[in-house]
Amino acid sequence: MAKSKPKKKSIKTKAGAAPISSKTFSKLVKNWQRCPTDQLGRLFFAYDKHEMQSERVVTYFLDSDTVNAFSDQIKDFRAQDEPFQFLVHLGLRDGYEKSLEPAAEIPTNPYFELLLQIQGLETDFGENVWRLKWEPDPLFPRNAFEPVLSGKDAIPGAAAFLFVHSWLETSYQNLGKPFETNAYYLGKRVKAFRFEQEEGQAIADDVLKVAATKEGVLCVHLGKGLDVSSHPVRFRPVLEVTTQTFINNGRVRDEDDDGDGSYFDYSNPIPPG
């Protein structure tokens, strides 16, 4: 009699920090696909109560407690010797339609959401997906040439923020266009971005490193680049693994300082793959 396949060990998380349910995930990504492209622009703004002004959203993050739980998942996958990769999903919260009404107020919490998933060989759809929070004051460096260093297998900070500044400089009327594919996939809206296993391992190494400091932070910045055949959408999520101290310092480091910030942008859009 053939032996049954051993049951995969469950991924454990710390109390207070856990992935969202598959039901919540399905609602968020379905809403994202159903909103008309020409109305997306209004959903990328939120009211910052501290600054008392509305702002274009650009940065989302996992806080230190969540990064610690997130790192536990990485450790479990590695302990099981199971390959894994990271995906950034795009979503909209329920009720986003209210924000599209002519007289609607700008919400204090943006309807647009970014979601981060650790996907293994047996990971189900909507499993191991973490909800990022909006950061109203990301403290970007004022000088684009200051954050020039980054971690191993990552891109320089200066290059990463070129994508971010391009997003911030996009006109309001065109904010929905970077999410649509071109060429052979014309008119399809991107659903997610996949960081392949090689770069994923570098991301994982950095997450474990910053989690050990007990002040690790993982950010995903909204960015925009060029659409080419290998990357047929202009939107590019820029993933940053860093510490709260580095953020508080304005993401600026001395040339001799290895620092705690690493930036990654080599993700592939879905669709097409």
C-alpha positions as CSV (number, residue, x, y, z in Angstrom):
1,M,0.0,0.0,0.0
2,A,1.4,3.4,-1.0
3,K,2.3,5.7,1.8
4,S,0.4,8.9,2.1
5,K,2.2,12.2,1.5
6,P,3.3,13.7,4.9
7,K,1.2,16.7,5.8
8,K,3.0,20.0,5.4
9,K,4.0,21.7,8.7
10,S,1.8,24.7,9.4
11,I,3.4,28.1,9.3
12,K,3.2,29.7,12.7
13,T,2.9,33.4,13.4
14,K,3.2,35.5,16.6
15,A,0.1,36.8,18.3
16,G,-1.1,40.2,17.1
17,A,0.6,39.8,13.7
18,A,-0.9,37.4,11.2
19,P,-1.8,37.1,7.5
20,I,-5.2,38.1,6.3
21,S,-7.9,35.5,5.5
22,S,-8.2,34.2,2.0
23,K,-11.8,35.6,1.9
24,T,-10.5,39.1,2.7
25,F,-7.7,38.7,0.1
26,S,-10.2,37.7,-2.6
27,K,-12.4,40.7,-1.9
28,L,-9.5,43.1,-2.1
29,V,-8.1,41.8,-5.4
30,K,-11.5,41.5,-7.0
31,N,-12.3,45.2,-6.1
32,W,-9.0,46.2,-7.7
33,Q,-9.9,44.6,-11.0
34,R,-13.5,45.9,-11.1
35,C,-12.8,49.6,-10.6
36,P,-12.7,51.6,-14.0
37,T,-9.2,52.7,-14.9
38,D,-10.2,56.3,-15.4
39,Q,-11.4,56.5,-11.8
40,L,-8.4,55.0,-10.1
41,G,-6.7,58.3,-9.6
42,R,-9.0,59.4,-6.7
43,L,-8.1,56.2,-4.8
44,F,-4.4,57.1,-4.5
45,F,-5.1,60.0,-2.1
46,A,-5.6,60.1,1.7
47,Y,-6.0,62.8,4.4
48,D,-3.0,63.0,6.8
49,K,-4.5,64.2,10.1
50,H,-1.1,65.1,11.5
51,E,-0.2,67.3,8.5
52,M,-3.8,68.4,8.1
53,Q,-3.6,68.0,4.3
54,S,-4.4,65.4,1.6
55,E,-1.5,63.5,0.1
56,R,-0.8,61.1,-2.8
57,V,-0.1,57.7,-1.3
58,V,3.4,56.4,-2.1
59,T,4.6,54.2,0.8
60,Y,3.1,51.2,2.6
61,F,4.9,49.1,5.4
62,L,4.9,46.2,7.7
63,D,5.8,47.3,11.3
64,S,8.4,45.7,13.5
65,D,6.1,43.2,15.2
66,T,4.7,42.1,11.8
67,V,8.2,41.8,10.3
68,N,9.2,39.5,13.2
69,A,6.2,37.3,12.5
70,F,6.9,37.5,8.7
71,S,10.5,36.4,9.4
72,D,9.2,33.4,11.3
73,Q,7.5,32.3,8.1
74,I,10.7,32.6,6.2
75,K,12.5,30.5,8.8
76,D,9.8,27.8,8.6
77,F,10.1,27.6,4.8
78,R,13.8,27.3,5.0
79,A,13.6,24.7,7.8
80,Q,11.4,22.6,5.5
81,D,13.8,23.2,2.6
82,E,10.8,24.5,0.6
83,P,11.5,27.0,-2.2
84,F,9.5,30.2,-1.9
85,Q,9.0,33.6,-3.6
86,F,7.5,36.9,-2.7
87,L,4.5,38.5,-4.5
88,V,3.1,42.0,-4.2
89,H,-0.6,42.1,-4.8
90,L,-2.8,45.1,-5.5
91,G,-6.2,45.6,-3.9
92,L,-9.0,48.0,-3.0
93,R,-11.0,48.0,0.3
94,D,-14.7,47.5,0.3
95,G,-16.6,50.8,0.0
96,Y,-14.2,52.4,-2.5
97,E,-17.1,53.3,-4.7
98,K,-18.1,56.0,-2.1
99,S,-14.8,57.8,-2.7
100,L,-15.6,58.0,-6.5
101,E,-18.7,60.1,-5.9
102,P,-18.3,63.8,-6.9
103,A,-18.8,65.2,-3.4
104,A,-16.9,62.5,-1.6
105,E,-14.4,63.4,1.1
106,I,-10.8,62.2,0.9
107,P,-10.5,59.2,3.3
108,T,-8.1,59.2,6.3
109,N,-7.2,55.6,5.3
110,P,-6.6,55.1,1.5
111,Y,-8.8,52.6,-0.3
112,F,-5.9,51.4,-2.3
113,E,-4.0,48.5,-0.7
114,L,-0.7,46.7,-1.1
115,L,-0.4,43.1,0.0
116,L,2.7,41.0,0.4
117,Q,2.6,37.2,0.0
118,I,5.2,34.4,0.7
119,Q,4.4,31.7,-1.8
120,G,5.8,28.2,-1.4
121,L,5.3,25.2,-3.6
122,E,2.0,24.2,-1.8
123,T,0.8,27.7,-0.9
124,D,-2.9,28.1,-1.7
125,F,-4.4,31.2,-3.4
126,G,-4.7,33.9,-0.8
127,E,-2.6,32.1,1.8
128,N,0.3,33.8,3.6
129,V,-0.8,37.2,2.5
130,W,0.1,40.2,4.7
131,R,-1.6,43.5,4.6
132,L,0.6,46.6,4.6
133,K,-0.3,49.9,6.2
134,W,-0.1,53.3,4.6
135,E,2.8,55.5,5.7
136,P,1.7,59.2,5.4
137,D,5.3,60.5,6.1
138,P,7.9,58.2,4.5
139,L,10.8,60.7,5.1
140,F,12.4,60.4,1.7
141,P,15.9,61.9,1.4
142,R,15.8,65.5,0.0
143,N,18.9,64.9,-2.1
144,A,18.3,62.2,-4.7
145,F,22.1,61.3,-4.6
146,E,22.3,60.7,-0.9
147,P,21.0,57.1,-0.5
148,V,23.5,55.6,-2.9
149,L,24.3,52.4,-1.1
150,S,22.2,49.3,-0.7
151,G,22.5,45.7,0.2
152,K,23.9,42.7,-1.7
153,D,21.9,41.8,-4.8
154,A,19.8,44.9,-4.4
155,I,19.6,48.2,-6.4
156,P,21.1,51.5,-5.2
157,G,18.7,53.7,-3.2
158,A,19.2,56.5,-5.7
159,A,18.0,54.3,-8.5
160,A,15.0,53.0,-6.4
161,F,13.8,56.5,-5.7
162,L,13.9,57.5,-9.4
163,F,10.9,55.2,-9.8
164,V,9.2,56.7,-6.7
165,H,9.7,60.2,-7.9
166,S,8.4,59.3,-11.3
167,W,5.2,58.1,-9.6
168,L,4.9,61.3,-7.6
169,E,5.3,63.4,-10.7
170,T,2.6,61.6,-12.7
171,S,-0.4,63.8,-13.4
172,Y,-3.6,63.0,-11.5
173,Q,-5.5,62.2,-14.7
174,N,-2.9,59.5,-15.7
175,L,-2.5,57.7,-12.4
176,G,-4.5,54.7,-13.6
177,K,-2.5,54.1,-16.8
178,P,0.7,52.7,-15.3
179,F,-1.3,49.6,-14.2
180,E,-2.4,48.6,-17.7
181,T,-0.4,46.4,-19.9
182,N,0.8,47.3,-23.4
183,A,1.7,45.5,-26.6
184,Y,0.4,41.9,-26.8
185,Y,-1.4,42.2,-23.5
186,L,-3.0,45.6,-24.3
187,G,-5.8,46.7,-21.9
188,K,-5.2,44.1,-19.1
189,R,-4.8,45.4,-15.6
190,V,-1.8,44.1,-13.6
191,K,-2.8,41.9,-10.7
192,A,0.5,41.3,-8.9
193,F,4.3,41.4,-9.1
194,R,6.5,38.4,-8.5
195,F,10.0,38.6,-7.2
196,E,11.8,35.5,-8.4
197,Q,13.5,33.0,-6.1
198,E,17.1,34.3,-6.5
199,E,16.2,37.9,-5.6
200,G,13.7,36.5,-3.1
201,Q,16.5,34.9,-1.2
202,A,18.3,38.2,-0.9
203,I,15.1,39.8,0.3
204,A,14.7,37.0,2.9
205,D,18.2,37.4,4.1
206,D,17.7,41.1,4.7
207,V,14.4,40.5,6.4
208,L,16.0,38.1,8.9
209,K,18.8,40.5,9.4
210,V,16.6,43.5,10.3
211,A,14.2,41.3,12.3
212,A,17.1,40.4,14.6
213,T,17.4,44.1,15.5
214,K,13.8,44.1,16.8
215,E,13.1,47.3,14.9
216,G,12.9,45.9,11.3
217,V,10.5,47.5,8.8
218,L,9.6,46.3,5.4
219,C,8.3,49.0,3.0
220,V,6.8,48.8,-0.5
221,H,6.9,52.1,-2.4
222,L,4.8,52.9,-5.4
223,G,7.0,53.5,-8.4
224,K,6.8,54.0,-12.2
225,G,9.2,53.2,-14.9
226,L,9.1,52.5,-18.6
227,D,7.0,49.7,-20.2
228,V,9.1,47.3,-22.2
229,S,8.5,43.9,-23.8
230,S,9.9,42.1,-20.7
231,H,7.9,44.4,-18.3
232,P,4.7,45.5,-20.2
233,V,3.4,47.8,-17.4
234,R,4.9,51.0,-16.1
235,F,4.0,50.6,-12.4
236,R,6.9,49.1,-10.4
237,P,6.7,48.3,-6.7
238,V,10.0,49.1,-4.9
239,L,10.5,46.9,-1.9
240,E,12.7,48.2,0.9
241,V,14.0,46.2,3.9
242,T,15.2,48.6,6.5
243,T,15.1,49.6,10.2
244,Q,13.1,52.3,12.0
245,T,16.3,54.1,12.9
246,F,17.3,54.4,9.3
247,I,13.9,55.8,8.3
248,N,14.0,58.3,11.2
249,N,17.4,59.5,9.9
250,G,15.7,60.3,6.6
251,R,17.1,57.3,4.8
252,V,20.5,59.0,4.5
253,R,23.8,57.2,5.3
254,D,27.5,58.0,5.3
255,E,29.6,56.6,2.5
256,D,31.5,54.4,5.0
257,D,28.3,53.1,6.6
258,D,26.9,49.8,5.4
259,G,23.5,50.9,6.7
260,D,20.3,49.0,7.1
261,G,18.4,49.7,4.0
262,S,18.2,47.5,0.8
263,Y,16.0,48.2,-2.2
264,F,14.6,45.7,-4.7
265,D,12.6,46.3,-7.9
266,Y,13.3,43.3,-10.1
267,S,9.8,41.9,-10.1
268,N,7.8,40.5,-13.0
269,P,4.2,41.6,-13.5
270,I,1.2,39.2,-13.6
271,P,-0.1,39.2,-16.3
272,P,1.6,38.2,-18.5
273,G,3.3,35.4,-16.6
